[in-house]
């Protein structure tokens, strides 16, 4: 989808450079800027989303506390374990 926005932005730039109307020029330049920035933000959002962790895989603090208690209990029973 971002690439379609970039193509539309490029098309707006082409129209802006070929027109003789000042109003159409300003409109096309603004449209090109908005489409380009929107495409860039979508690319960045995809990149950040692909590198983020799945929240469902995170350990709940309560579960983590219980796991620490169990580890301490095992350590107290057998002091040779690291």
PyMOL Python script that loads the backbone (N, CA, C, O; Angstrom):
from pymol import cmd

cmd.read_pdbstr("""\
ATOM      1  N   UNK A   1       0.802  -1.199   0.000  1.00  0.00           N
ATOM      2  CA  UNK A   1       0.000   0.000   0.000  1.00  0.00           C
ATOM      3  C   UNK A   1       0.853   1.274   0.000  1.00  0.00           C
ATOM      4  O   UNK A   1       0.510   2.231  -0.695  1.00  0.00           O
ATOM      5  N   UNK A   2       1.963   1.312   0.766  1.00  0.00           N
ATOM      6  CA  UNK A   2       2.742   2.554   0.758  1.00  0.00           C
ATOM      7  C   UNK A   2       3.290   2.884  -0.626  1.00  0.00           C
ATOM      8  O   UNK A   2       3.440   4.053  -0.983  1.00  0.00           O
ATOM      9  N   UNK A   3       3.583   1.854  -1.394  1.00  0.00           N
ATOM     10  CA  UNK A   3       4.145   2.110  -2.716  1.00  0.00           C
ATOM     11  C   UNK A   3       3.104   2.735  -3.636  1.00  0.00           C
ATOM     12  O   UNK A   3       3.452   3.525  -4.513  1.00  0.00           O
ATOM     13  N   UNK A   4       1.842   2.392  -3.449  1.00  0.00           N
ATOM     14  CA  UNK A   4       0.784   3.040  -4.223  1.00  0.00           C
ATOM     15  C   UNK A   4       0.667   4.515  -3.845  1.00  0.00           C
ATOM     16  O   UNK A   4       0.414   5.370  -4.694  1.00  0.00           O
ATOM     17  N   UNK A   5       0.854   4.794  -2.564  1.00  0.00           N
ATOM     18  CA  UNK A   5       0.832   6.193  -2.131  1.00  0.00           C
ATOM     19  C   UNK A   5       2.005   6.969  -2.725  1.00  0.00           C
ATOM     20  O   UNK A   5       1.856   8.128  -3.111  1.00  0.00           O
ATOM     21  N   UNK A   6       3.159   6.334  -2.795  1.00  0.00           N
ATOM     22  CA  UNK A   6       4.317   6.995  -3.405  1.00  0.00           C
ATOM     23  C   UNK A   6       4.094   7.245  -4.898  1.00  0.00           C
ATOM     24  O   UNK A   6       4.489   8.284  -5.428  1.00  0.00           O
ATOM     25  N   UNK A   7       3.459   6.287  -5.565  1.00  0.00           N
ATOM     26  CA  UNK A   7       3.162   6.480  -6.987  1.00  0.00           C
ATOM     27  C   UNK A   7       2.150   7.610  -7.185  1.00  0.00           C
ATOM     28  O   UNK A   7       2.290   8.421  -8.100  1.00  0.00           O
ATOM     29  N   UNK A   8       1.141   7.659  -6.330  1.00  0.00           N
ATOM     30  CA  UNK A   8       0.156   8.741  -6.416  1.00  0.00           C
ATOM     31  C   UNK A   8       0.816  10.085  -6.114  1.00  0.00           C
ATOM     32  O   UNK A   8       0.476  11.099  -6.725  1.00  0.00           O
ATOM     33  N   UNK A   9       1.744  10.092  -5.185  1.00  0.00           N
ATOM     34  CA  UNK A   9       2.484  11.317  -4.864  1.00  0.00           C
ATOM     35  C   UNK A   9       3.313  11.767  -6.060  1.00  0.00           C
ATOM     36  O   UNK A   9       3.378  12.958  -6.364  1.00  0.00           O
ATOM     37  N   UNK A  10       3.938  10.825  -6.729  1.00  0.00           N
ATOM     38  CA  UNK A  10       4.724  11.144  -7.921  1.00  0.00           C
ATOM     39  C   UNK A  10       3.822  11.667  -9.038  1.00  0.00           C
ATOM     40  O   UNK A  10       4.188  12.600  -9.753  1.00  0.00           O
ATOM     41  N   UNK A  11       2.645  11.063  -9.184  1.00  0.00           N
ATOM     42  CA  UNK A  11       1.707  11.532 -10.209  1.00  0.00           C
ATOM     43  C   UNK A  11       1.254  12.964  -9.904  1.00  0.00           C
ATOM     44  O   UNK A  11       1.119  13.780 -10.815  1.00  0.00           O
ATOM     45  N   UNK A  12       1.020  13.265  -8.631  1.00  0.00           N
ATOM     46  CA  UNK A  12       0.630  14.629  -8.258  1.00  0.00           C
ATOM     47  C   UNK A  12       1.762  15.610  -8.555  1.00  0.00           C
ATOM     48  O   UNK A  12       1.508  16.741  -8.970  1.00  0.00           O
ATOM     49  N   UNK A  13       3.004  15.186  -8.348  1.00  0.00           N
ATOM     50  CA  UNK A  13       4.140  16.050  -8.675  1.00  0.00           C
ATOM     51  C   UNK A  13       4.226  16.310 -10.182  1.00  0.00           C
ATOM     52  O   UNK A  13       4.501  17.430 -10.611  1.00  0.00           O
ATOM     53  N   UNK A  14       3.990  15.269 -10.974  1.00  0.00           N
ATOM     54  CA  UNK A  14       4.029  15.432 -12.433  1.00  0.00           C
ATOM     55  C   UNK A  14       2.954  16.413 -12.876  1.00  0.00           C
ATOM     56  O   UNK A  14       3.199  17.282 -13.712  1.00  0.00           O
ATOM     57  N   UNK A  15       1.774  16.267 -12.315  1.00  0.00           N
ATOM     58  CA  UNK A  15       0.694  17.193 -12.659  1.00  0.00           C
ATOM     59  C   UNK A  15       1.065  18.612 -12.234  1.00  0.00           C
ATOM     60  O   UNK A  15       0.799  19.571 -12.959  1.00  0.00           O
ATOM     61  N   UNK A  16       1.678  18.744 -11.059  1.00  0.00           N
ATOM     62  CA  UNK A  16       2.055  20.067 -10.568  1.00  0.00           C
ATOM     63  C   UNK A  16       3.074  20.739 -11.488  1.00  0.00           C
ATOM     64  O   UNK A  16       3.001  21.946 -11.719  1.00  0.00           O
ATOM     65  N   UNK A  17       4.017  19.968 -12.010  1.00  0.00           N
ATOM     66  CA  UNK A  17       5.038  20.556 -12.878  1.00  0.00           C
ATOM     67  C   UNK A  17       4.520  20.865 -14.279  1.00  0.00           C
ATOM     68  O   UNK A  17       5.091  21.703 -14.977  1.00  0.00           O
ATOM     69  N   UNK A  18       3.456  20.205 -14.691  1.00  0.00           N
ATOM     70  CA  UNK A  18       2.945  20.407 -16.049  1.00  0.00           C
ATOM     71  C   UNK A  18       1.797  21.409 -16.134  1.00  0.00           C
ATOM     72  O   UNK A  18       1.411  21.806 -17.234  1.00  0.00           O
ATOM     73  N   UNK A  19       1.256  21.814 -15.017  1.00  0.00           N
ATOM     74  CA  UNK A  19       0.102  22.699 -15.043  1.00  0.00           C
ATOM     75  C   UNK A  19       0.519  24.168 -15.197  1.00  0.00           C
ATOM     76  O   UNK A  19       1.643  24.553 -14.873  1.00  0.00           O
ATOM     77  N   UNK A  20      -0.413  24.964 -15.696  1.00  0.00           N
ATOM     78  CA  UNK A  20      -0.169  26.402 -15.801  1.00  0.00           C
ATOM     79  C   UNK A  20      -0.984  27.164 -14.770  1.00  0.00           C
ATOM     80  O   UNK A  20      -0.839  28.379 -14.638  1.00  0.00           O
ATOM     81  N   UNK A  21      -1.839  26.459 -14.039  1.00  0.00           N
ATOM     82  CA  UNK A  21      -2.685  27.080 -13.032  1.00  0.00           C
ATOM     83  C   UNK A  21      -1.963  27.079 -11.683  1.00  0.00           C
ATOM     84  O   UNK A  21      -1.480  26.038 -11.237  1.00  0.00           O
ATOM     85  N   UNK A  22      -1.892  28.229 -11.043  1.00  0.00           N
ATOM     86  CA  UNK A  22      -1.220  28.333  -9.749  1.00  0.00           C
ATOM     87  C   UNK A  22      -2.010  27.592  -8.672  1.00  0.00           C
ATOM     88  O   UNK A  22      -1.421  26.948  -7.804  1.00  0.00           O
ATOM     89  N   UNK A  23      -3.313  27.678  -8.722  1.00  0.00           N
ATOM     90  CA  UNK A  23      -4.145  26.982  -7.745  1.00  0.00           C
ATOM     91  C   UNK A  23      -3.974  25.474  -7.810  1.00  0.00           C
ATOM     92  O   UNK A  23      -3.838  24.804  -6.786  1.00  0.00           O
ATOM     93  N   UNK A  24      -3.984  24.947  -9.037  1.00  0.00           N
ATOM     94  CA  UNK A  24      -3.777  23.508  -9.209  1.00  0.00           C
ATOM     95  C   UNK A  24      -2.365  23.108  -8.796  1.00  0.00           C
ATOM     96  O   UNK A  24      -2.168  22.024  -8.248  1.00  0.00           O
ATOM     97  N   UNK A  25      -1.395  23.955  -9.046  1.00  0.00           N
ATOM     98  CA  UNK A  25      -0.014  23.691  -8.654  1.00  0.00           C
ATOM     99  C   UNK A  25       0.093  23.540  -7.140  1.00  0.00           C
ATOM    100  O   UNK A  25       0.678  22.574  -6.651  1.00  0.00           O
ATOM    101  N   UNK A  26      -0.472  24.494  -6.396  1.00  0.00           N
ATOM    102  CA  UNK A  26      -0.418  24.444  -4.937  1.00  0.00           C
ATOM    103  C   UNK A  26      -1.158  23.224  -4.414  1.00  0.00           C
ATOM    104  O   UNK A  26      -0.670  22.534  -3.519  1.00  0.00           O
ATOM    105  N   UNK A  27      -2.328  22.959  -4.968  1.00  0.00           N
ATOM    106  CA  UNK A  27      -3.106  21.796  -4.543  1.00  0.00           C
ATOM    107  C   UNK A  27      -2.336  20.498  -4.780  1.00  0.00           C
ATOM    108  O   UNK A  27      -2.271  19.646  -3.894  1.00  0.00           O
ATOM    109  N   UNK A  28      -1.757  20.345  -5.959  1.00  0.00           N
ATOM    110  CA  UNK A  28      -1.026  19.116  -6.283  1.00  0.00           C
ATOM    111  C   UNK A  28       0.225  18.966  -5.422  1.00  0.00           C
ATOM    112  O   UNK A  28       0.574  17.852  -5.031  1.00  0.00           O
ATOM    113  N   UNK A  29       0.897  20.060  -5.124  1.00  0.00           N
ATOM    114  CA  UNK A  29       2.071  19.982  -4.254  1.00  0.00           C
ATOM    115  C   UNK A  29       1.682  19.563  -2.840  1.00  0.00           C
ATOM    116  O   UNK A  29       2.377  18.763  -2.213  1.00  0.00           O
ATOM    117  N   UNK A  30       0.579  20.098  -2.342  1.00  0.00           N
ATOM    118  CA  UNK A  30       0.111  19.694  -1.014  1.00  0.00           C
ATOM    119  C   UNK A  30      -0.311  18.228  -0.991  1.00  0.00           C
ATOM    120  O   UNK A  30       0.007  17.493  -0.056  1.00  0.00           O
ATOM    121  N   UNK A  31      -1.028  17.815  -2.029  1.00  0.00           N
ATOM    122  CA  UNK A  31      -1.443  16.409  -2.119  1.00  0.00           C
ATOM    123  C   UNK A  31      -0.215  15.495  -2.191  1.00  0.00           C
ATOM    124  O   UNK A  31      -0.174  14.446  -1.547  1.00  0.00           O
ATOM    125  N   UNK A  32       0.767  15.898  -2.968  1.00  0.00           N
ATOM    126  CA  UNK A  32       1.987  15.108  -3.083  1.00  0.00           C
ATOM    127  C   UNK A  32       2.706  14.997  -1.741  1.00  0.00           C
ATOM    128  O   UNK A  32       3.185  13.923  -1.378  1.00  0.00           O
ATOM    129  N   UNK A  33       2.781  16.100  -1.011  1.00  0.00           N
ATOM    130  CA  UNK A  33       3.426  16.084   0.297  1.00  0.00           C
ATOM    131  C   UNK A  33       2.692  15.178   1.272  1.00  0.00           C
ATOM    132  O   UNK A  33       3.318  14.384   1.974  1.00  0.00           O
ATOM    133  N   UNK A  34       1.381  15.291   1.320  1.00  0.00           N
ATOM    134  CA  UNK A  34       0.587  14.478   2.244  1.00  0.00           C
ATOM    135  C   UNK A  34       0.686  12.996   1.893  1.00  0.00           C
ATOM    136  O   UNK A  34       0.856  12.160   2.780  1.00  0.00           O
ATOM    137  N   UNK A  35       0.582  12.669   0.621  1.00  0.00           N
ATOM    138  CA  UNK A  35       0.675  11.262   0.211  1.00  0.00           C
ATOM    139  C   UNK A  35       2.058  10.690   0.483  1.00  0.00           C
ATOM    140  O   UNK A  35       2.184   9.545   0.917  1.00  0.00           O
ATOM    141  N   UNK A  36       3.088  11.473   0.231  1.00  0.00           N
ATOM    142  CA  UNK A  36       4.451  11.006   0.489  1.00  0.00           C
ATOM    143  C   UNK A  36       4.693  10.757   1.968  1.00  0.00           C
ATOM    144  O   UNK A  36       5.274   9.738   2.339  1.00  0.00           O
ATOM    145  N   UNK A  37       4.251  11.679   2.816  1.00  0.00           N
ATOM    146  CA  UNK A  37       4.425  11.498   4.255  1.00  0.00           C
ATOM    147  C   UNK A  37       3.594  10.337   4.785  1.00  0.00           C
ATOM    148  O   UNK A  37       4.035   9.609   5.674  1.00  0.00           O
ATOM    149  N   UNK A  38       2.406  10.166   4.247  1.00  0.00           N
ATOM    150  CA  UNK A  38       1.571   9.039   4.667  1.00  0.00           C
ATOM    151  C   UNK A  38       2.213   7.708   4.278  1.00  0.00           C
ATOM    152  O   UNK A  38       2.210   6.763   5.067  1.00  0.00           O
ATOM    153  N   UNK A  39       2.754   7.633   3.088  1.00  0.00           N
ATOM    154  CA  UNK A  39       3.445   6.415   2.670  1.00  0.00           C
ATOM    155  C   UNK A  39       4.662   6.134   3.529  1.00  0.00           C
ATOM    156  O   UNK A  39       4.916   4.986   3.892  1.00  0.00           O
ATOM    157  N   UNK A  40       5.413   7.167   3.857  1.00  0.00           N
ATOM    158  CA  UNK A  40       6.591   7.004   4.707  1.00  0.00           C
ATOM    159  C   UNK A  40       6.194   6.523   6.101  1.00  0.00           C
ATOM    160  O   UNK A  40       6.847   5.643   6.663  1.00  0.00           O
ATOM    161  N   UNK A  41       5.137   7.090   6.655  1.00  0.00           N
ATOM    162  CA  UNK A  41       4.689   6.669   7.978  1.00  0.00           C
ATOM    163  C   UNK A  41       4.207   5.216   7.968  1.00  0.00           C
ATOM    164  O   UNK A  41       4.409   4.489   8.940  1.00  0.00           O
ATOM    165  N   UNK A  42       3.578   4.798   6.880  1.00  0.00           N
ATOM    166  CA  UNK A  42       3.142   3.401   6.797  1.00  0.00           C
ATOM    167  C   UNK A  42       4.336   2.461   6.714  1.00  0.00           C
ATOM    168  O   UNK A  42       4.325   1.393   7.325  1.00  0.00           O
ATOM    169  N   UNK A  43       5.360   2.844   5.970  1.00  0.00           N
ATOM    170  CA  UNK A  43       6.564   2.011   5.916  1.00  0.00           C
ATOM    171  C   UNK A  43       7.224   1.902   7.283  1.00  0.00           C
ATOM    172  O   UNK A  43       7.644   0.818   7.688  1.00  0.00           O
ATOM    173  N   UNK A  44       7.316   3.010   7.987  1.00  0.00           N
ATOM    174  CA  UNK A  44       7.910   2.991   9.321  1.00  0.00           C
ATOM    175  C   UNK A  44       7.070   2.172  10.292  1.00  0.00           C
ATOM    176  O   UNK A  44       7.620   1.449  11.122  1.00  0.00           O
ATOM    177  N   UNK A  45       5.761   2.272  10.204  1.00  0.00           N
ATOM    178  CA  UNK A  45       4.888   1.502  11.090  1.00  0.00           C
ATOM    179  C   UNK A  45       5.040   0.001  10.833  1.00  0.00           C
ATOM    180  O   UNK A  45       5.034  -0.794  11.772  1.00  0.00           O
ATOM    181  N   UNK A  46       5.175  -0.377   9.585  1.00  0.00           N
ATOM    182  CA  UNK A  46       5.392  -1.795   9.270  1.00  0.00           C
ATOM    183  C   UNK A  46       6.717  -2.285   9.835  1.00  0.00           C
ATOM    184  O   UNK A  46       6.801  -3.392  10.365  1.00  0.00           O
ATOM    185  N   UNK A  47       7.744  -1.462   9.722  1.00  0.00           N
ATOM    186  CA  UNK A  47       9.062  -1.865  10.212  1.00  0.00           C
ATOM    187  C   UNK A  47       9.053  -2.017  11.732  1.00  0.00           C
ATOM    188  O   UNK A  47       9.593  -2.987  12.264  1.00  0.00           O
ATOM    189  N   UNK A  48       8.448  -1.074  12.417  1.00  0.00           N
ATOM    190  CA  UNK A  48       8.369  -1.157  13.878  1.00  0.00           C
ATOM    191  C   UNK A  48       7.509  -2.351  14.289  1.00  0.00           C
ATOM    192  O   UNK A  48       7.851  -3.065  15.232  1.00  0.00           O
ATOM    193  N   UNK A  49       6.413  -2.567  13.598  1.00  0.00           N
ATOM    194  CA  UNK A  49       5.537  -3.691  13.920  1.00  0.00           C
ATOM    195  C   UNK A  49       6.191  -5.038  13.702  1.00  0.00           C
ATOM    196  O   UNK A  49       5.908  -5.987  14.434  1.00  0.00           O
ATOM    197  N   UNK A  50       7.056  -5.139  12.715  1.00  0.00           N
ATOM    198  CA  UNK A  50       7.709  -6.418  12.449  1.00  0.00           C
ATOM    199  C   UNK A  50       8.805  -6.725  13.457  1.00  0.00           C
ATOM    200  O   UNK A  50       9.188  -7.884  13.616  1.00  0.00           O
ATOM    201  N   UNK A  51       9.314  -5.707  14.138  1.00  0.00           N
ATOM    202  CA  UNK A  51      10.387  -5.913  15.111  1.00  0.00           C
ATOM    203  C   UNK A  51       9.906  -5.962  16.550  1.00  0.00           C
ATOM    204  O   UNK A  51      10.710  -6.196  17.452  1.00  0.00           O
ATOM    205  N   UNK A  52       8.640  -5.752  16.790  1.00  0.00           N
ATOM    206  CA  UNK A  52       8.149  -5.750  18.166  1.00  0.00           C
ATOM    207  C   UNK A  52       7.814  -7.170  18.611  1.00  0.00           C
ATOM    208  O   UNK A  52       7.521  -8.045  17.796  1.00  0.00           O
ATOM    209  N   UNK A  53       7.866  -7.372  19.913  1.00  0.00           N
ATOM    210  CA  UNK A  53       7.573  -8.694  20.469  1.00  0.00           C
ATOM    211  C   UNK A  53       6.077  -8.906  20.578  1.00  0.00           C
ATOM    212  O   UNK A  53       5.294  -7.959  20.649  1.00  0.00           O
ATOM    213  N   UNK A  54       5.704 -10.169  20.590  1.00  0.00           N
ATOM    214  CA  UNK A  54       4.303 -10.532  20.784  1.00  0.00           C
ATOM    215  C   UNK A  54       3.977 -10.391  22.267  1.00  0.00           C
ATOM    216  O   UNK A  54       4.616 -11.025  23.106  1.00  0.00           O
ATOM    217  N   UNK A  55       2.999  -9.573  22.589  1.00  0.00           N
ATOM    218  CA  UNK A  55       2.666  -9.322  23.984  1.00  0.00           C
ATOM    219  C   UNK A  55       2.095 -10.555  24.676  1.00  0.00           C
ATOM    220  O   UNK A  55       2.175 -10.659  25.900  1.00  0.00           O
ATOM    221  N   UNK A  56       1.530 -11.476  23.933  1.00  0.00           N
ATOM    222  CA  UNK A  56       0.973 -12.675  24.557  1.00  0.00           C
ATOM    223  C   UNK A  56       2.077 -13.601  25.072  1.00  0.00           C
ATOM    224  O   UNK A  56       1.810 -14.481  25.891  1.00  0.00           O
ATOM    225  N   UNK A  57       3.308 -13.415  24.603  1.00  0.00           N
ATOM    226  CA  UNK A  57       4.423 -14.246  25.050  1.00  0.00           C
ATOM    227  C   UNK A  57       5.095 -13.692  26.309  1.00  0.00           C
ATOM    228  O   UNK A  57       5.967 -14.343  26.884  1.00  0.00           O
ATOM    229  N   UNK A  58       4.698 -12.507  26.731  1.00  0.00           N
ATOM    230  CA  UNK A  58       5.290 -11.908  27.930  1.00  0.00           C
ATOM    231  C   UNK A  58       4.758 -12.598  29.181  1.00  0.00           C
ATOM    232  O   UNK A  58       3.607 -13.031  29.229  1.00  0.00           O
ATOM    233  N   UNK A  59       5.621 -12.691  30.194  1.00  0.00           N
ATOM    234  CA  UNK A  59       5.253 -13.349  31.447  1.00  0.00           C
ATOM    235  C   UNK A  59       4.587 -12.331  32.361  1.00  0.00           C
ATOM    236  O   UNK A  59       5.067 -11.210  32.534  1.00  0.00           O
ATOM    237  N   UNK A  60       3.488 -12.746  32.931  1.00  0.00           N
ATOM    238  CA  UNK A  60       2.752 -11.911  33.876  1.00  0.00           C
ATOM    239  C   UNK A  60       3.604 -11.722  35.133  1.00  0.00           C
ATOM    240  O   UNK A  60       4.271 -12.668  35.555  1.00  0.00           O
ATOM    241  N   UNK A  61       3.606 -10.543  35.741  1.00  0.00           N
ATOM    242  CA  UNK A  61       4.423 -10.327  36.943  1.00  0.00           C
ATOM    243  C   UNK A  61       4.100 -11.295  38.080  1.00  0.00           C
ATOM    244  O   UNK A  61       4.994 -11.693  38.827  1.00  0.00           O
ATOM    245  N   UNK A  62       2.848 -11.671  38.213  1.00  0.00           N
ATOM    246  CA  UNK A  62       2.465 -12.614  39.260  1.00  0.00           C
ATOM    247  C   UNK A  62       3.062 -13.999  38.977  1.00  0.00           C
ATOM    248  O   UNK A  62       3.554 -14.660  39.892  1.00  0.00           O
ATOM    249  N   UNK A  63       3.020 -14.425  37.749  1.00  0.00           N
ATOM    250  CA  UNK A  63       3.612 -15.711  37.370  1.00  0.00           C
ATOM    251  C   UNK A  63       5.125 -15.660  37.569  1.00  0.00           C
ATOM    252  O   UNK A  63       5.723 -16.626  38.046  1.00  0.00           O
ATOM    253  N   UNK A  64       5.739 -14.547  37.210  1.00  0.00           N
ATOM    254  CA  UNK A  64       7.172 -14.391  37.395  1.00  0.00           C
ATOM    255  C   UNK A  64       7.549 -14.466  38.876  1.00  0.00           C
ATOM    256  O   UNK A  64       8.563 -15.071  39.224  1.00  0.00           O
ATOM    257  N   UNK A  65       6.749 -13.861  39.745  1.00  0.00           N
ATOM    258  CA  UNK A  65       7.004 -13.918  41.187  1.00  0.00           C
ATOM    259  C   UNK A  65       6.922 -15.359  41.694  1.00  0.00           C
ATOM    260  O   UNK A  65       7.761 -15.790  42.485  1.00  0.00           O
ATOM    261  N   UNK A  66       5.897 -16.110  41.230  1.00  0.00           N
ATOM    262  CA  UNK A  66       5.772 -17.510  41.639  1.00  0.00           C
ATOM    263  C   UNK A  66       6.942 -18.343  41.146  1.00  0.00           C
ATOM    264  O   UNK A  66       7.422 -19.223  41.861  1.00  0.00           O
ATOM    265  N   UNK A  67       7.404 -18.074  39.932  1.00  0.00           N
ATOM    266  CA  UNK A  67       8.542 -18.824  39.402  1.00  0.00           C
ATOM    267  C   UNK A  67       9.805 -18.546  40.221  1.00  0.00           C
ATOM    268  O   UNK A  67      10.603 -19.453  40.459  1.00  0.00           O
ATOM    269  N   UNK A  68       9.987 -17.291  40.652  1.00  0.00           N
ATOM    270  CA  UNK A  68      11.143 -16.961  41.495  1.00  0.00           C
ATOM    271  C   UNK A  68      11.050 -17.670  42.841  1.00  0.00           C
ATOM    272  O   UNK A  68      12.046 -18.188  43.346  1.00  0.00           O
ATOM    273  N   UNK A  69       9.859 -17.689  43.417  1.00  0.00           N
ATOM    274  CA  UNK A  69       9.682 -18.377  44.697  1.00  0.00           C
ATOM    275  C   UNK A  69       9.983 -19.860  44.561  1.00  0.00           C
ATOM    276  O   UNK A  69      10.623 -20.445  45.434  1.00  0.00           O
ATOM    277  N   UNK A  70       9.528 -20.475  43.473  1.00  0.00           N
ATOM    278  CA  UNK A  70       9.805 -21.893  43.260  1.00  0.00           C
ATOM    279  C   UNK A  70      11.297 -22.137  43.085  1.00  0.00           C
ATOM    280  O   UNK A  70      11.829 -23.123  43.595  1.00  0.00           O
ATOM    281  N   UNK A  71      11.974 -21.248  42.368  1.00  0.00           N
ATOM    282  CA  UNK A  71      13.409 -21.399  42.176  1.00  0.00           C
ATOM    283  C   UNK A  71      14.160 -21.247  43.493  1.00  0.00           C
ATOM    284  O   UNK A  71      15.114 -21.979  43.758  1.00  0.00           O
ATOM    285  N   UNK A  72      13.728 -20.297  44.316  1.00  0.00           N
ATOM    286  CA  UNK A  72      14.362 -20.120  45.622  1.00  0.00           C
ATOM    287  C   UNK A  72      14.115 -21.333  46.515  1.00  0.00           C
ATOM    288  O   UNK A  72      15.001 -21.744  47.264  1.00  0.00           O
ATOM    289  N   UNK A  73      12.907 -21.909  46.439  1.00  0.00           N
ATOM    290  CA  UNK A  73      12.599 -23.094  47.233  1.00  0.00           C
ATOM    291  C   UNK A  73      13.460 -24.275  46.788  1.00  0.00           C
ATOM    292  O   UNK A  73      13.959 -25.023  47.629  1.00  0.00           O
ATOM    293  N   UNK A  74      13.637 -24.452  45.496  1.00  0.00           N
ATOM    294  CA  UNK A  74      14.510 -25.531  45.001  1.00  0.00           C
ATOM    295  C   UNK A  74      15.950 -25.300  45.426  1.00  0.00           C
ATOM    296  O   UNK A  74      16.661 -26.247  45.761  1.00  0.00           O
ATOM    297  N   UNK A  75      16.377 -24.060  45.415  1.00  0.00           N
ATOM    298  CA  UNK A  75      17.745 -23.720  45.803  1.00  0.00           C
ATOM    299  C   UNK A  75      17.962 -23.987  47.295  1.00  0.00           C
ATOM    300  O   UNK A  75      19.037 -24.426  47.702  1.00  0.00           O
ATOM    301  N   UNK A  76      16.937 -23.721  48.106  1.00  0.00           N
ATOM    302  CA  UNK A  76      17.050 -23.969  49.550  1.00  0.00           C
ATOM    303  C   UNK A  76      17.111 -25.455  49.841  1.00  0.00           C
ATOM    304  O   UNK A  76      17.777 -25.860  50.794  1.00  0.00           O
ATOM    305  N   UNK A  77      16.440 -26.277  49.055  1.00  0.00           N
ATOM    306  CA  UNK A  77      16.448 -27.727  49.265  1.00  0.00           C
ATOM    307  C   UNK A  77      17.782 -28.311  48.832  1.00  0.00           C
ATOM    308  O   UNK A  77      18.333 -29.156  49.537  1.00  0.00           O
ATOM    309  N   UNK A  78      18.310 -27.892  47.706  1.00  0.00           N
ATOM    310  CA  UNK A  78      19.581 -28.429  47.184  1.00  0.00           C
ATOM    311  C   UNK A  78      20.545 -27.258  46.945  1.00  0.00           C
ATOM    312  O   UNK A  78      20.508 -26.641  45.880  1.00  0.00           O
ATOM    313  N   UNK A  79      21.408 -26.945  47.923  1.00  0.00           N
ATOM    314  CA  UNK A  79      22.264 -25.765  47.785  1.00  0.00           C
ATOM    315  C   UNK A  79      23.353 -25.919  46.720  1.00  0.00           C
ATOM    316  O   UNK A  79      24.003 -24.932  46.376  1.00  0.00           O
ATOM    317  N   UNK A  80      23.570 -27.122  46.189  1.00  0.00           N
ATOM    318  CA  UNK A  80      24.603 -27.308  45.161  1.00  0.00           C
ATOM    319  C   UNK A  80      24.186 -26.739  43.801  1.00  0.00           C
ATOM    320  O   UNK A  80      25.042 -26.463  42.961  1.00  0.00           O
ATOM    321  N   UNK A  81      22.906 -26.565  43.581  1.00  0.00           N
ATOM    322  CA  UNK A  81      22.442 -26.028  42.283  1.00  0.00           C
ATOM    323  C   UNK A  81      22.738 -24.547  42.223  1.00  0.00           C
ATOM    324  O   UNK A  81      22.616 -23.849  43.229  1.00  0.00           O
ATOM    325  N   UNK A  82      23.131 -24.049  41.038  1.00  0.00           N
ATOM    326  CA  UNK A  82      23.453 -22.618  40.893  1.00  0.00           C
ATOM    327  C   UNK A  82      22.237 -21.735  40.934  1.00  0.00           C
ATOM    328  O   UNK A  82      22.357 -20.514  40.825  1.00  0.00           O
TER     329      UNK A  82
END
""", "prot")
cmd.dss("prot")
cmd.show_as("cartoon", "prot")
cmd.util.cbc("prot")
cmd.orient("prot")
